[in-house]
Amino acid sequence: MRIEPPFCTKCGEPAPAIEGLCGSCRSNEHLFDFARSALLFTHSLREIIHHLKYADRVSLAEPLGKLLKECFERERFTGKMVVPVPLYRARERERGFNQAELIAAGLHLPMNTRLVQRRKNTPSQTGLSRNQRKRNLAGAFEIREQVTGTVIVVDDVYTTGSTMNEIARTLKRSGAERVEVLTVARVPSYRTEETDASAAAVRVQ
Ligand SMILES: [Zn+2]
C-alpha cells in the first residue's frame, strides 16, 4: 500500500491530518534530515520481507528494489551515495547476505557497503520503549572512512527511526553534511488495521 499524502515533510510519517512537520520532527527528535518509505508495512509486505530475510528468497530483493527506486525518483532526495544498514558480521555470515544491500542495489547508484559497520549485535528491538531502543543502539555503529556530502541510508523497514537516528548521528560525527533515509516499508506510529498486527510482529533486523 503506497504511502500517500498527508505525511510529515521531513520524516515521511503518515498521519491523517498532518500539516508540515510531525510532532517528533517539531521537537527535533530525528538526527537524519529526510526520510521516505515506498509502502506501508502491511501484512502482505511483511510476508514478502520475511521470506526474503528468513527463507533465502533473494529473488524478492529485485521487486523491492524497484519499489525503492520509484520512491527515490518520486521524492526529493539529493544524495547520490547509498549506504545499506549493515548487519552484525556474524549475522550476515549466518544469513549469507544483507537484505538491505540486495534491495539497495535496485537504486543503481554508487553504493558503499564498507562505510558503516555494526559493532554490536543488537538484540531484537521488538517490544522495547523508545529509550530502551536508544540505549540498546548507543555505539552500535562505526564509520570506517572519511565521509563528505549527502549519504542515503537504505533499509527494508523503518520502525521507530531509532536505528536511523543512531546511524545518522555516527555519520554526521564523521563528516556527513546531510543524511537521507530510504526504506521499502514503514511502520507508522499512527496504527491502522492493516499495519497493526505487522508492527507487533516486526523484527528490526
Ligand atoms: Zn516527522
Residues whose N, C-alpha, C, O or C-beta is under 5 A from the ligand:
A	BS01	ZN	C8 K10 C11 G12 E13 L21 C22 C25
